[in-house]
């Protein structure tokens, strides 16, 4: 066998691999928790969880303020 776990070097190599796998696992768990909290916070901030309906004109105002639509597009939305 080319890899002997009973030698000093094999034991350390195994420990390093196990530590890296543990780090990847717990990093993934922590990233998943942070993602879930951020997603919940965004939904709460937008009023989606409280059941608030947003007015289309308010949405158009936000999009215009963020630069997503032009003034002409905003005026067209206001007309319709």
Buried (B, 14 or more C-beta within 10 A) or exposed (E): EEEEEEEEEEEEEEEEEEEEEEEEEEEEEEEEEEEEEEEEEEEEEEEEEEEEEEEEEEEBBEBBEEEEBEEEEBEEBEEE
